[in-house]
Amino acid sequence: MIEIDHLTKRFSRHTAVDDISFEVGSGQVVGFLGPNGAGKTTTLRMLTGYLPPSSGFASVDGHDVFRDPLGARRKIGYLPESVPLYLDMRVREYLTFRGQIKGLRGRGLKRRLDEVLDQCGLQNVHRKMIKTLSKGYRQRVGIADALIHEPPLLILDEPTNGLDPNQIRSIRKLITRLGKKHTILVSTHILSEVAQLCNQIIIIDGGRIKAADTPANLVGQMRVAGRVTAEIKGPAEEIGAALQELKAVKKVSHELAKDGWEHFSIFVESSTDARERIANLARDKKWPLRSLSRHEATLEEVFVELTRKD
């Protein structure tokens, strides 16, 4: 559905997107992640034809974005980060106007209006002025606009930006439903959304692709892919030094004692479970052991690991 090959965008001396390449297959929901200024929005603007590239190639459903921009745009439904709505129009009036711009007429337009109003949960507000709607409903209007011409690809740039928790949950459910019929590329920095919505993840930082894989594979490949927490009673410095010497242990962090028990976080290598070695150490040293649990790496830890500057 999406093919990007050696895509680059420079603004004077600043390179916003630096020679990136990736593909998105039909039917996938892909999270496009990165910190602020990573190049996410610039990439999406090139992909949707709003910005010309400095070099490289991009296509959508077989249409070259730069040589056949109209053909590519017909395949894309785009929700920008700041949804540009005409606030003095009613919801149905606005969507009718947008559908006409996208080439819909007559019964086809009416059919799509009814369908997107139903899909996006806008039936109860279709007569209201857009300026009277909450931000959550305005996001729904923007998604309905992106959907109205039945594009196979939806590109959503920060679709839950500025919404409250209930609105975020509602938009997340909507995207999940849409993912059954559309290929979706979601740009966001809210990692909990990505974990729940996406079956593929692309992480960009400094204009370059840092990783592209499934959430499970990314977590499994991280060098700090796991952590063990332990509560042990005994001399903290001696315990910490002994833990650090164990095989596959990369780092030991000590927290202040609670109720006489020393709390340790033991970071281990990928695909390693050090609990048995820790238990044996405590037994051999005759240090009472109250708890020992394994913490699986999270998508947030993957993101931080790949984008941190230190």
C-alpha positions in Angstrom: 0.0 0.0 0.0 2.8 2.4 0.9 6.3 2.3 -0.5 9.0 4.9 0.5 12.5 4.6 -0.9 15.4 6.9 0.1 13.1 9.8 0.9 14.9 13.0 2.0 13.7 16.5 2.9 16.0 19.4 3.6 15.1 22.9 4.7 18.2 25.0 4.0 20.9 23.5 6.1 18.5 21.4 8.2 17.7 17.8 7.1 14.3 17.0 8.6 14.0 13.6 6.9 17.2 11.8 6.1 17.2 9.0 3.4 14.4 6.8 4.9 12.9 3.7 3.4 10.0 1.5 4.5 6.9 -0.3 3.3 3.4 -0.7 4.7 1.3 -3.7 3.4 -2.4 -3.6 2.8 -4.6 -4.2 5.8 -2.0 -3.3 8.4 -2.4 -0.8 11.2 1.1 0.8 11.6 2.3 3.1 14.3 4.7 5.8 13.2 6.6 6.9 16.3 9.2 9.5 17.2 9.9 12.3 19.7 9.1 15.9 18.8 11.0 17.1 15.8 11.9 13.6 14.7 10.5 14.0 11.2 7.1 12.3 11.5 4.9 15.1 10.3 7.3 16.1 7.5 7.3 12.5 6.3 3.5 12.5 6.3 3.2 15.8 4.5 5.5 14.4 1.7 3.5 11.2 1.6 0.3 13.1 1.2 1.6 15.5 -1.4 1.7 18.6 0.8 5.5 18.9 0.6 7.8 18.1 -2.2 10.9 15.9 -1.3 14.5 16.9 -1.8 15.1 13.5 -3.2 13.7 9.9 -3.1 10.5 8.1 -4.0 7.1 7.5 -2.5 4.0 5.7 -3.8 0.5 4.9 -2.5 -1.3 1.9 -3.9 0.9 2.0 -7.0 0.6 5.8 -7.6 3.8 7.8 -7.5 3.1 10.6 -5.0 5.2 13.1 -6.9 4.5 12.2 -10.5 0.8 11.3 -10.1 -0.2 13.4 -7.0 -3.9 13.4 -7.8 -4.0 9.6 -8.3 -2.2 9.1 -5.0 -4.4 11.6 -3.1 -7.6 9.7 -4.2 -6.2 6.7 -2.3 -5.5 8.6 0.9 -7.7 9.9 3.7 -5.6 12.3 5.8 -6.3 13.6 9.3 -3.7 16.3 10.1 -2.6 17.1 13.6 -4.6 20.3 13.7 -7.9 19.5 12.0 -8.9 22.3 9.6 -12.7 22.6 10.0 -15.1 25.3 8.9 -16.6 26.1 12.3 -19.6 28.1 11.0 -20.9 25.1 9.0 -23.1 22.3 10.3 -21.6 18.8 10.4 -23.6 17.3 7.5 -23.2 20.5 5.5 -19.4 20.4 6.0 -19.1 16.8 5.0 -21.3 17.3 2.0 -19.0 20.1 0.9 -15.9 18.0 1.4 -17.5 15.1 -0.4 -18.2 17.3 -3.4 -14.6 18.5 -3.5 -13.5 14.9 -3.6 -15.7 14.2 -6.6 -18.8 12.7 -5.0 -22.3 13.5 -6.3 -26.0 12.6 -6.0 -26.9 9.2 -4.5 -23.3 8.2 -4.1 -22.6 11.3 -1.9 -25.7 10.7 0.2 -24.8 7.1 0.7 -21.3 7.9 1.9 -22.6 10.7 4.1 -24.9 8.3 5.9 -22.2 5.7 6.2 -19.5 8.0 7.6 -21.9 9.6 10.0 -22.8 6.2 11.3 -19.1 4.9 11.4 -17.9 7.9 13.3 -20.8 8.2 15.7 -22.0 11.6 14.4 -25.7 10.8 13.8 -26.8 12.7 16.9 -24.8 15.9 16.0 -25.1 16.0 12.2 -27.3 19.1 12.4 -25.1 21.0 14.9 -22.7 23.8 14.1 -19.1 22.5 14.3 -18.1 25.4 16.6 -20.5 24.0 19.3 -18.9 20.5 19.3 -16.4 19.2 21.8 -12.8 18.5 20.6 -13.5 14.8 20.6 -16.5 15.3 18.2 -14.4 17.6 16.0 -11.8 14.8 15.7 -14.6 12.5 14.6 -15.7 15.1 12.0 -12.1 15.2 10.7 -12.0 11.4 10.5 -15.3 11.3 8.7 -13.9 13.8 6.2 -10.9 11.6 5.7 -13.2 8.6 5.1 -15.9 10.1 2.9 -14.3 9.2 -0.5 -13.6 5.6 0.6 -9.8 5.6 0.5 -8.0 2.4 1.1 -5.3 4.2 3.2 -5.9 6.4 6.2 -3.1 8.6 7.6 -3.8 9.9 11.0 -1.5 12.5 12.5 -1.8 12.6 16.4 -5.5 11.6 16.2 -6.0 11.9 20.0 -4.0 15.0 20.6 -5.6 17.2 23.3 -8.5 14.8 24.1 -9.5 13.8 27.6 -9.3 10.1 28.6 -12.9 9.3 27.6 -12.5 10.9 24.2 -9.2 9.1 23.7 -10.8 5.7 24.4 -13.7 6.5 22.0 -11.4 7.6 19.2 -9.2 4.5 19.8 -12.2 2.2 19.4 -13.2 4.0 16.2 -9.7 3.5 14.8 -9.8 -0.2 15.8 -13.0 -0.6 13.8 -11.7 1.2 10.8 -8.6 -1.0 10.8 -10.7 -3.9 9.8 -11.4 -2.3 6.4 -8.5 0.1 5.8 -4.7 0.3 5.9 -3.9 2.8 8.6 -0.7 4.8 9.4 -1.0 6.4 12.8 1.5 9.0 13.9 1.5 9.5 17.6 3.7 9.8 20.7 1.2 8.1 23.0 2.7 4.6 23.3 -0.3 3.0 25.1 -2.3 3.7 21.9 0.3 2.1 19.7 0.5 -1.1 21.8 -3.3 -1.5 21.6 -3.9 -0.4 18.0 -0.9 -1.4 15.9 0.5 -4.7 14.5 3.6 -2.9 13.1 5.7 -0.1 14.4 8.2 2.3 12.7 10.3 4.5 15.0 12.0 7.6 13.6 14.4 9.9 15.3 16.6 12.7 13.9 15.0 12.1 10.5 16.2 8.4 10.4 14.4 5.1 10.8 15.6 3.6 14.1 13.5 0.4 14.0 10.6 -1.2 12.1 9.0 -4.4 13.4 6.1 -5.8 15.4 5.7 -4.6 19.0 6.6 -8.0 20.3 9.8 -8.3 18.2 10.9 -4.8 19.1 10.6 -5.6 22.8 12.3 -8.9 22.4 15.3 -7.5 20.6 16.0 -4.7 23.1 19.3 -5.0 24.9 17.5 -4.0 28.2 14.6 -6.3 27.4 13.8 -7.3 31.0 14.1 -6.4 34.6 13.9 -8.4 37.8 12.9 -6.9 41.1 13.9 -8.3 44.4 13.4 -7.6 48.1 16.3 -9.0 50.2 17.3 -8.4 53.8 21.0 -7.9 54.4 23.9 -5.4 53.8 22.8 -3.3 50.8 26.2 -2.7 49.3 27.3 -6.3 49.6 24.1 -7.5 48.1 24.3 -5.0 45.2 27.9 -6.0 44.4 27.1 -9.7 44.4 24.0 -9.2 42.2 26.2 -7.2 39.7 28.6 -10.2 39.4 25.8 -12.6 38.3 25.8 -13.8 34.7 23.8 -11.7 32.2 23.2 -8.9 34.7 23.8 -5.5 33.1 22.9 -3.1 35.9 21.7 -3.2 39.5 19.7 -0.3 41.0 19.1 0.0 44.7 16.2 1.8 46.3 15.8 2.9 49.9 15.0 0.1 52.3 11.3 -0.4 53.3 10.4 -2.2 56.5 14.0 -3.4 56.8 14.0 -5.0 53.3 16.4 -3.8 50.6 14.7 -3.2 47.2 16.7 -3.9 44.0 16.0 -3.6 40.3 18.3 -5.9 38.3 18.4 -5.2 34.6 19.3 -8.2 32.5 20.2 -9.1 28.9 17.6 -9.8 26.3 15.7 -13.1 26.6 17.4 -13.7 30.0 15.6 -14.7 33.3 18.0 -14.3 36.2 15.6 -15.2 39.0 16.9 -18.6 39.7 20.5 -17.3 40.0 19.3 -14.5 42.3 17.4 -17.0 44.5 20.5 -19.3 44.7 22.7 -16.3 45.6 20.4 -15.3 48.5 20.2 -18.9 49.7 24.0 -19.3 49.6 24.6 -16.0 51.4 21.8 -16.7 53.9 20.1 -13.4 53.0 16.3 -13.6 53.6 14.4 -13.2 50.3 10.9 -11.9 50.5 9.9 -11.4 46.8 11.4 -12.0 43.4 9.5 -11.0 40.2 10.3 -10.5 36.5 9.3 -7.3 34.8 8.8 -7.6 31.0 10.1 -4.7 28.9 7.5 -2.3 27.6 7.1 -0.4 24.4 7.9 2.8 26.3 11.3 1.3 27.3 11.9 0.3 23.7 11.1 3.9 22.6 13.4 5.5 25.2 16.2 3.1 24.4 16.1 3.9 20.7 15.7 7.7 21.0 17.5 8.7 24.1 20.5 11.1 23.5 22.8 9.9 26.2 
